[in-house]
Amino acid sequence: MYRTGAEKVSYFFNADDWVNVIVSLNEWNDIAWSPQLELFVVIAETGDNRVMTSTDGINWIEAIISLYLWECVE
């Protein structure tokens, strides 16, 4: 996950072949993994959809939360 550019999520199946995923053009600030929920969560400080979740790190679901300047997930 990185903050700038059109394709902000990248993943790989091996160390050589990275795949980019297009997600919202937000300024993504933080990512967290919940072992209990088996869920990734990322938050942003800009945009309408300031949170995304994923069970596999590849497919992301966007959601709307309050327009707060989200900085970290704990």
C-alpha positions as CSV (number, residue, x, y, z in Angstrom):
1,M,0.0,0.0,0.0
2,Y,1.4,3.4,-0.9
3,R,0.1,6.9,-0.8
4,T,0.4,8.3,-4.3
5,G,-0.3,7.2,-7.8
6,A,-3.3,5.5,-9.5
7,E,-2.4,1.9,-8.5
8,K,-1.8,2.1,-4.8
9,V,-1.9,-1.6,-3.8
10,S,0.7,-4.1,-4.9
11,Y,1.0,-7.8,-4.1
12,F,3.1,-10.7,-5.3
13,F,3.0,-14.5,-5.5
14,N,6.7,-14.7,-5.7
15,A,9.5,-12.1,-5.1
16,D,9.8,-11.2,-8.8
17,D,6.3,-10.7,-10.2
18,W,4.4,-7.8,-8.6
19,V,0.8,-7.0,-9.5
20,N,-0.7,-3.6,-9.1
21,V,-4.4,-3.0,-8.0
22,I,-6.3,0.1,-8.8
23,V,-8.1,1.6,-5.7
24,S,-9.4,5.0,-4.7
25,L,-7.1,8.0,-5.2
26,N,-7.0,8.7,-1.5
27,E,-3.9,9.4,0.7
28,W,-3.7,6.1,2.4
29,N,-2.0,6.4,5.8
30,D,-2.0,3.1,7.6
31,I,-2.7,-0.6,7.3
32,A,-3.4,-3.2,9.9
33,W,-4.0,-6.9,10.0
34,S,-6.4,-8.5,12.5
35,P,-5.6,-12.2,13.0
36,Q,-8.9,-12.7,14.9
37,L,-11.0,-11.3,12.0
38,E,-8.5,-12.4,9.3
39,L,-9.0,-8.9,7.8
40,F,-6.7,-6.1,6.6
41,V,-7.9,-2.6,7.2
42,V,-6.5,0.6,5.6
43,I,-7.4,4.2,6.4
44,A,-7.0,7.5,4.5
45,E,-7.0,11.2,5.4
46,T,-8.6,12.2,2.0
47,G,-11.4,11.1,-0.2
48,D,-15.0,10.0,0.3
49,N,-14.2,6.4,1.0
50,R,-11.6,6.6,3.7
51,V,-11.5,3.0,4.7
52,M,-10.9,-0.3,2.8
53,T,-11.0,-3.9,4.1
54,S,-9.6,-7.1,2.5
55,T,-9.4,-10.7,3.6
56,D,-6.6,-11.5,1.1
57,G,-4.8,-8.2,0.4
58,I,-5.8,-8.4,-3.2
59,N,-9.5,-7.7,-3.3
60,W,-10.5,-4.6,-1.4
61,I,-13.9,-3.3,-0.3
62,E,-14.3,0.4,0.1
63,A,-16.5,2.0,2.8
64,I,-17.5,5.4,3.9
65,I,-16.6,6.6,7.4
66,S,-16.5,10.1,8.9
67,L,-14.4,12.7,7.2
68,Y,-11.8,12.8,9.9
69,L,-8.1,13.0,9.0
70,W,-7.4,9.3,9.8
71,E,-3.7,8.7,10.5
72,C,-3.4,5.2,12.0
73,V,-5.1,2.0,12.8
74,E,-4.5,0.4,16.2
